[in-house]
């Protein structure tokens, strides 16, 4: 294959990897950033609330950007914003500035997420078969790489500002190459395109599943390291391994989700997976020892693997506006989940906060079993 064709083939998977690396890099260093600013659990919950707010507020903008400029250019603009703001989260000298930086990080993530899923939907249509789970597996490659790198650098006492600046500098060249390798956008104006994409009708069922999935996945990303540090008293280099295990098993599960969907249907795969996730979360909640706790979070990763690929694939079949609508509904979970865990932790302890995620996994199983539009 010519070099340009090869680059075009790997461009979209790389964009999923990039989002995963940035997402996991931030999650891996939350305990260090919290300790540096001496934040209480409730204050950390407010910081994480800023990220969720930024993501939810960005989805109308994301839908407009994709509709006006195309998914390729929208991904380029949002990717540049992510790379620019990541170091700012580690450089913030106080809580208000950290909240501002995290709001922008969440907004950039939301726009980038919608754009690359629109690219993935187009690729799935072109292939004529289910490929979205595989693309989301590449996101897991990024989260796993970011979590392991975060663990390594934390163990070497590399500070978060140095870590995040290095990540941004390393990701900028491949982002540029991927943008140039993708085919130019063919934008077809949508008459009456709505600025605010709100889930309605059958899309609400998909949104509810995505909502609970975002709460569960985002809360594990943001709180698993803190749980390991506070409940099991591990070193900063060990704490990110809980999220690394979560990302690793999610990656492996997503490699087989597409064939399982073709054989058993999306509803059955998502609902049974969510029950497995609930079982893993309740194992982790016991905090019996480090290996068993990591194993519990890892099981949760495998169980939640199908939620976003199949929900976004179902929504993406109806266009970028429907995709952004479901994303708005879904990532409201990112707005509410981590801070709710923070407030539960403040009142009843971290184990209660983590157990709440397991309850939500059960809710995903019930909703998915009844969502006909998920197929």
MARMAR-797741 format. One record per residue (C-alpha): x, y, z; residue number from 0. Coordinates in steps of 0.05 Angstrom, whole numbers, plus 5000, padded with zeros to 4 digits. Layout:
<<X; Y; Z>; NUM> ...
//
This chain:
<<5000; 5000; 5000>; 0> <<5024; 5071; 4987>; 1> <<5047; 5109; 5049>; 2> <<4988; 5157; 5042>; 3> <<4938; 5100; 5041>; 4> <<4970; 5068; 5102>; 5> <<4967; 5133; 5140>; 6> <<4894; 5142; 5121>; 7> <<4879; 5072; 5147>; 8> <<4910; 5085; 5216>; 9> <<4890; 5158; 5223>; 10> <<4822; 5146; 5255>; 11> <<4847; 5092; 5303>; 12> <<4903; 5139; 5324>; 13> <<4853; 5193; 5342>; 14> <<4818; 5145; 5389>; 15> <<4886; 5127; 5419>; 16> <<4902; 5201; 5429>; 17> <<4838; 5214; 5467>; 18> <<4852; 5153; 5511>; 19> <<4923; 5176; 5527>; 20> <<4900; 5245; 5548>; 21> <<4842; 5218; 5588>; 22> <<4884; 5167; 5625>; 23> <<4943; 5215; 5636>; 24> <<4896; 5262; 5673>; 25> <<4863; 5206; 5712>; 26> <<4930; 5175; 5733>; 27> <<4955; 5239; 5764>; 28> <<4891; 5261; 5800>; 29> <<4917; 5236; 5868>; 30> <<4982; 5276; 5860>; 31> <<4946; 5339; 5837>; 32> <<4896; 5331; 5895>; 33> <<4953; 5324; 5946>; 34> <<4991; 5382; 5916>; 35> <<4932; 5429; 5926>; 36> <<4909; 5393; 5990>; 37> <<4837; 5384; 5965>; 38> <<4784; 5350; 6007>; 39> <<4740; 5296; 5974>; 40> <<4684; 5346; 5965>; 41> <<4732; 5397; 5933>; 42> <<4759; 5344; 5887>; 43> <<4687; 5327; 5869>; 44> <<4676; 5399; 5849>; 45> <<4739; 5398; 5806>; 46> <<4714; 5335; 5771>; 47> <<4645; 5368; 5764>; 48> <<4680; 5421; 5722>; 49> <<4705; 5369; 5673>; 50> <<4635; 5339; 5666>; 51> <<4604; 5407; 5658>; 52> <<4654; 5425; 5603>; 53> <<4639; 5360; 5566>; 54> <<4563; 5368; 5569>; 55> <<4565; 5441; 5550>; 56> <<4610; 5425; 5490>; 57> <<4563; 5377; 5455>; 58> <<4519; 5430; 5421>; 59> <<4584; 5462; 5397>; 60> <<4609; 5394; 5374>; 61> <<4546; 5381; 5334>; 62> <<4552; 5450; 5302>; 63> <<4626; 5441; 5286>; 64> <<4616; 5373; 5253>; 65> <<4556; 5399; 5213>; 66> <<4592; 5462; 5190>; 67> <<4664; 5440; 5182>; 68> <<4661; 5364; 5179>; 69> <<4686; 5312; 5228>; 70> <<4759; 5316; 5205>; 71> <<4768; 5391; 5218>; 72> <<4726; 5387; 5282>; 73> <<4773; 5334; 5308>; 74> <<4834; 5376; 5289>; 75> <<4809; 5438; 5326>; 76> <<4788; 5399; 5387>; 77> <<4852; 5359; 5388>; 78> <<4894; 5422; 5389>; 79> <<4853; 5449; 5447>; 80> <<4864; 5384; 5486>; 81> <<4939; 5385; 5475>; 82> <<4943; 5458; 5496>; 83> <<4902; 5453; 5560>; 84> <<4929; 5387; 5589>; 85> <<4992; 5419; 5619>; 86> <<4950; 5475; 5648>; 87> <<4913; 5426; 5693>; 88> <<4979; 5408; 5727>; 89> <<5004; 5480; 5730>; 90> <<4942; 5509; 5764>; 91> <<4965; 5539; 5831>; 92> <<4897; 5537; 5865>; 93> <<4829; 5504; 5862>; 94> <<4791; 5558; 5821>; 95> <<4843; 5558; 5766>; 96> <<4845; 5482; 5766>; 97> <<4769; 5480; 5758>; 98> <<4775; 5528; 5698>; 99> <<4828; 5485; 5665>; 100> <<4788; 5422; 5677>; 101> <<4726; 5454; 5646>; 102> <<4765; 5469; 5583>; 103> <<4795; 5399; 5584>; 104> <<4725; 5369; 5589>; 105> <<4699; 5414; 5533>; 106> <<4756; 5395; 5487>; 107> <<4746; 5322; 5503>; 108> <<4671; 5327; 5487>; 109> <<4682; 5360; 5419>; 110> <<4738; 5312; 5401>; 111> <<4696; 5252; 5422>; 112> <<4637; 5270; 5379>; 113> <<4682; 5285; 5319>; 114> <<4721; 5220; 5321>; 115> <<4657; 5179; 5332>; 116> <<4628; 5213; 5271>; 117> <<4691; 5192; 5233>; 118> <<4682; 5121; 5261>; 119> <<4609; 5118; 5240>; 120> <<4629; 5138; 5169>; 121> <<4682; 5084; 5169>; 122> <<4632; 5033; 5194>; 123> <<4583; 5050; 5138>; 124> <<4639; 5045; 5087>; 125> <<4660; 4977; 5114>; 126> <<4589; 4951; 5114>; 127> <<4598; 4916; 5181>; 128> <<4606; 4931; 5255>; 129> <<4673; 4963; 5269>; 130> <<4658; 5014; 5324>; 131> <<4678; 4967; 5381>; 132> <<4746; 4957; 5349>; 133> <<4755; 5032; 5344>; 134> <<4737; 5040; 5417>; 135> <<4787; 4985; 5431>; 136> <<4840; 5032; 5404>; 137> <<4815; 5083; 5455>; 138> <<4829; 5030; 5508>; 139> <<4900; 5022; 5479>; 140> <<4908; 5096; 5493>; 141> <<4879; 5093; 5563>; 142> <<4921; 5032; 5581>; 143> <<4984; 5065; 5554>; 144> <<4969; 5130; 5590>; 145> <<4954; 5095; 5656>; 146> <<5017; 5052; 5654>; 147> <<5060; 5112; 5634>; 148> <<5028; 5152; 5690>; 149> <<5044; 5097; 5739>; 150> <<5116; 5093; 5716>; 151> <<5128; 5168; 5718>; 152> <<5094; 5175; 5786>; 153> <<5139; 5119; 5812>; 154> <<5200; 5157; 5785>; 155> <<5175; 5220; 5821>; 156> <<5165; 5258; 5755>; 157> <<5119; 5316; 5771>; 158> <<5051; 5323; 5735>; 159> <<5071; 5388; 5699>; 160> <<5132; 5354; 5667>; 161> <<5090; 5292; 5652>; 162> <<5034; 5330; 5618>; 163> <<5079; 5376; 5579>; 164> <<5117; 5317; 5551>; 165> <<5052; 5283; 5531>; 166> <<5028; 5345; 5494>; 167> <<5093; 5354; 5456>; 168> <<5095; 5280; 5436>; 169> <<5022; 5279; 5412>; 170> <<5023; 5342; 5369>; 171> <<5063; 5315; 5309>; 172> <<5021; 5251; 5301>; 173> <<4957; 5291; 5309>; 174> <<4979; 5335; 5251>; 175> <<4997; 5275; 5209>; 176> <<4930; 5242; 5222>; 177> <<4892; 5305; 5204>; 178> <<4929; 5311; 5138>; 179> <<4921; 5237; 5122>; 180> <<4845; 5236; 5129>; 181> <<4805; 5251; 5066>; 182> <<4777; 5323; 5061>; 183> <<4709; 5333; 5092>; 184> <<4649; 5334; 5047>; 185> <<4602; 5378; 5086>; 186> <<4529; 5377; 5065>; 187> <<4490; 5433; 5099>; 188> <<4432; 5409; 5142>; 189> <<4371; 5455; 5134>; 190> <<4343; 5473; 5201>; 191> <<4402; 5445; 5239>; 192> <<4390; 5454; 5313>; 193> <<4445; 5485; 5355>; 194> <<4425; 5448; 5418>; 195> <<4420; 5373; 5407>; 196> <<4373; 5345; 5460>; 197> <<4356; 5271; 5462>; 198> <<4283; 5257; 5448>; 199> <<4238; 5200; 5429>; 200> <<4272; 5132; 5419>; 201> <<4340; 5165; 5428>; 202> <<4325; 5173; 5502>; 203> <<4333; 5098; 5514>; 204> <<4403; 5102; 5484>; 205> <<4417; 5164; 5525>; 206> <<4398; 5130; 5590>; 207> <<4445; 5073; 5577>; 208> <<4501; 5121; 5558>; 209> <<4486; 5164; 5619>; 210> <<4496; 5106; 5668>; 211> <<4557; 5082; 5628>; 212> <<4589; 5150; 5632>; 213> <<4577; 5154; 5707>; 214> <<4608; 5086; 5717>; 215> <<4668; 5093; 5670>; 216> <<4684; 5165; 5690>; 217> <<4678; 5151; 5764>; 218> <<4725; 5091; 5759>; 219> <<4775; 5133; 5720>; 220> <<4773; 5190; 5770>; 221> <<4766; 5152; 5836>; 222> <<4799; 5084; 5828>; 223> <<4868; 5113; 5841>; 224> <<4843; 5152; 5901>; 225> <<4809; 5089; 5926>; 226> <<4874; 5050; 5921>; 227> <<4913; 5105; 5956>; 228> <<4864; 5118; 6013>; 229> <<4835; 5048; 6026>; 230> <<4896; 5004; 6012>; 231> <<4951; 5056; 6026>; 232> <<4990; 5041; 5963>; 233> <<5046; 5083; 5933>; 234> <<5031; 5134; 5879>; 235> <<5064; 5088; 5829>; 236> <<5015; 5031; 5846>; 237> <<4951; 5071; 5850>; 238> <<4942; 5080; 5773>; 239> <<4945; 5004; 5764>; 240> <<4872; 4998; 5783>; 241> <<4852; 5040; 5723>; 242> <<4905; 5006; 5681>; 243> <<4871; 4938; 5696>; 244> <<4803; 4968; 5680>; 245> <<4829; 4995; 5613>; 246> <<4867; 4930; 5596>; 247> <<4806; 4884; 5604>; 248> <<4762; 4935; 5569>; 249> <<4811; 4933; 5510>; 250> <<4811; 4857; 5507>; 251> <<4735; 4854; 5511>; 252> <<4726; 4906; 5456>; 253> <<4767; 4863; 5409>; 254> <<4711; 4811; 5410>; 255> <<4649; 4854; 5421>; 256> <<4635; 4863; 5346>; 257> <<4631; 4787; 5332>; 258> <<4590; 4778; 5395>; 259> <<4542; 4832; 5372>; 260> <<4534; 4798; 5305>; 261> <<4519; 4732; 5338>; 262> <<4478; 4749; 5400>; 263> <<4455; 4821; 5389>; 264> <<4476; 4886; 5422>; 265> <<4423; 4884; 5477>; 266> <<4445; 4817; 5504>; 267> <<4519; 4834; 5501>; 268> <<4510; 4901; 5537>; 269> <<4463; 4875; 5591>; 270> <<4504; 4813; 5609>; 271> <<4567; 4854; 5607>; 272> <<4538; 4904; 5655>; 273> <<4521; 4849; 5705>; 274> <<4594; 4826; 5701>; 275> <<4616; 4898; 5714>; 276> <<4572; 4902; 5776>; 277> <<4603; 4838; 5802>; 278> <<4673; 4866; 5792>; 279> <<4656; 4932; 5826>; 280> <<4629; 4897; 5888>; 281> <<4693; 4856; 5892>; 282> <<4735; 4919; 5888>; 283> <<4691; 4953; 5941>; 284> <<4712; 4901; 5992>; 285> <<4784; 4926; 5988>; 286> <<4810; 4859; 6014>; 287> <<4879; 4867; 5982>; 288> <<4914; 4901; 5924>; 289> <<4912; 4845; 5872>; 290> <<4838; 4828; 5885>; 291> <<4818; 4901; 5882>; 292> <<4854; 4911; 5816>; 293> <<4821; 4848; 5790>; 294> <<4753; 4875; 5809>; 295> <<4764; 4940; 5771>; 296> <<4790; 4899; 5712>; 297> <<4726; 4857; 5710>; 298> <<4686; 4922; 5710>; 299> <<4725; 4944; 5649>; 300> <<4709; 4881; 5611>; 301> <<4635; 4886; 5630>; 302> <<4628; 4959; 5608>; 303> <<4666; 4950; 5543>; 304> <<4605; 4946; 5497>; 305> <<4565; 5004; 5526>; 306> <<4594; 5063; 5488>; 307> <<4612; 5030; 5421>; 308> <<4542; 5001; 5412>; 309> <<4505; 5062; 5439>; 310> <<4544; 5111; 5396>; 311> <<4539; 5065; 5335>; 312> <<4464; 5061; 5342>; 313> <<4459; 5137; 5348>; 314> <<4509; 5151; 5294>; 315> <<4467; 5115; 5242>; 316> <<4419; 5174; 5247>; 317> <<4471; 5229; 5234>; 318> <<4517; 5276; 5273>; 319> <<4459; 5313; 5306>; 320> <<4431; 5248; 5336>; 321> <<4501; 5227; 5356>; 322> <<4512; 5293; 5392>; 323> <<4443; 5288; 5424>; 324> <<4458; 5220; 5454>; 325> <<4527; 5244; 5474>; 326> <<4495; 5303; 5510>; 327> <<4449; 5257; 5548>; 328> <<4504; 5205; 5560>; 329> <<4559; 5250; 5583>; 330> <<4514; 5284; 5632>; 331> <<4536; 5224; 5671>; 332> <<4606; 5251; 5667>; 333> <<4580; 5315; 5696>; 334> <<4543; 5283; 5754>; 335> <<4579; 5218; 5768>; 336> <<4648; 5235; 5795>; 337> <<4624; 5291; 5840>; 338> <<4567; 5248; 5866>; 339> <<4619; 5196; 5885>; 340> <<4658; 5252; 5918>; 341> <<4598; 5273; 5960>; 342> <<4581; 5201; 5978>; 343> <<4654; 5193; 5999>; 344> <<4651; 5255; 6041>; 345> <<4590; 5229; 6079>; 346> <<4597; 5153; 6080>; 347> <<4667; 5137; 6056>; 348> <<4700; 5114; 5992>; 349> <<4671; 5044; 5995>; 350> <<4601; 5072; 5991>; 351> <<4621; 5116; 5933>; 352> <<4650; 5058; 5894>; 353> <<4591; 5013; 5911>; 354> <<4545; 5065; 5879>; 355> <<4580; 5050; 5812>; 356> <<4561; 4977; 5818>; 357> <<4488; 4996; 5828>; 358> <<4491; 5037; 5764>; 359> <<4519; 4977; 5727>; 360> <<4457; 4937; 5747>; 361> <<4415; 4995; 5720>; 362> <<4452; 4991; 5653>; 363> <<4436; 4916; 5649>; 364> <<4361; 4929; 5660>; 365> <<4358; 4987; 5611>; 366> <<4397; 4952; 5556>; 367> <<4354; 4889; 5560>; 368> <<4293; 4932; 5542>; 369> <<4324; 4981; 5491>; 370> <<4301; 4955; 5423>; 371> <<4336; 5013; 5388>; 372> <<4403; 4988; 5412>; 373> <<4403; 4933; 5359>; 374> 
//
